[in-house]
Amino acid sequence: MKVDTTLAKELGRNYRYLLFNNEYAIIANRPLFNRLIGDGWFPFIQLLGSGDYKKLSLAYKYVDKDEKKFNAYLRRVLDSLDGTKIQSFTNYWWRIGIFKDKKKLLESGIRAYLQNTEDGFISCLKTLYSEFEGIIRMSYYNENNRNLSFSELKQYIHQKAKSRFSDQSSLGFPDIFYQYLDRNIFASFDLSSEDIKLSRHSASHGVALPKEYDQVRALQSILTLDQIRFYLTQ
């Protein structure tokens, strides 16, 4: 029997919307979603389906109203991504050559995070933030045998994400990830600003504020690397 692929895709899309209705509703709420992205929270694969992304949305209902409730909901998310959970998905990293080649460095950053100390979070971020660009660059070089400019860097991973998740309504959110990289990971900095966001640039140039090196940013760095791993998996 011949299968109508168009119908099958549409049924799959509708099922996905029903199954992850909460996640899509958060993204549709632009003020909430922009606040989440601005604070470094992308709808990471590891947060979807577990209820953690919904917990984040609940936390942010109180972000400017009730600090105690905000921190309580946020703590649930941080605690759910413990050592067992992180190891369960980072084990897949070593199946990809580029990640395997950097295993010693990446594991050092993860171990630092799992120390659950301020020093550990700082070490995690200092280690992992320097690896984002390198992993993307090496992936491109291995495929094309040439260097790419920084302006091509985000475009390359964007295209990899789109090819991995061709349906733009998919849970990979390739277009949103491009914006996330632009606003967070590869954001520029201005020394005249009183609040310099932690990014690959501000960290490597030593101008990011010490308060930015916290557990939330450290966890986000691990989740970002995992998201990149998903996009590079064919």
Long-range contacts (C-beta under 8 A, 24 or more apart in sequence): 9-167, 13-167, 13-169, 16-169, 16-170, 16-171, 17-169, 20-48, 20-49, 20-171, 22-53, 22-54, 22-57, 23-48, 23-53, 23-54, 23-171, 26-53, 26-54, 26-56, 26-57, 27-173, 27-176, 29-57, 32-57, 32-60, 35-60, 35-63, 36-60, 37-176, 37-179, 37-180, 37-183, 37-184, 38-183, 39-216, 40-184, 40-216, 40-217, 40-220, 41-220, 42-173, 42-176, 42-177, 42-180, 42-220, 42-223, 42-224, 42-227, 43-171, 43-173, 43-176, 44-223, 44-224, 44-226, 44-227, 45-171, 45-172, 45-226, 45-227, 45-230, 46-81, 46-85, 46-89, 46-223, 46-226, 47-77, 47-223, 48-171, 50-80, 52-76, 52-77, 52-80, 52-81, 55-80, 74-216, 78-215, 78-216, 78-219, 81-219, 81-223, 83-114, 86-110, 86-113, 86-114, 86-222, 89-226, 90-222, 90-226, 92-229, 93-225, 93-226, 93-229, 96-229, 96-232, 96-233, 97-142, 98-135, 98-138, 98-139, 98-142, 98-232, 99-135, 99-229, 101-138, 102-131, 102-134, 102-135, 105-131, 106-131, 106-225, 109-221, 109-222, 110-222, 112-218, 113-215, 113-218, 113-219, 113-222, 116-215, 118-213, 118-214, 120-218, 121-213, 121-214, 121-215, 121-217, 121-218, 122-213, 124-218, 124-221, 124-222, 125-198, 125-203, 125-213, 125-217, 125-218, 125-221, 126-203, 126-213, 128-218, 128-221, 128-222, 128-225, 129-185, 129-198, 129-199, 129-200, 129-203, 129-204, 129-221, 130-200, 130-203, 130-204, 131-225, 132-185, 132-186, 132-200, 132-224, 132-225, 132-228, 133-186, 133-200, 135-225, 135-228, 135-232, 136-228, 139-232, 150-186, 153-186, 154-178, 154-181, 154-182, 154-186, 157-181, 157-228, 157-231, 160-231, 160-232, 161-231, 164-230, 164-231, 164-232, 164-233, 164-234, 165-231, 172-230, 172-231, 174-231, 177-227, 177-231, 184-220, 185-224
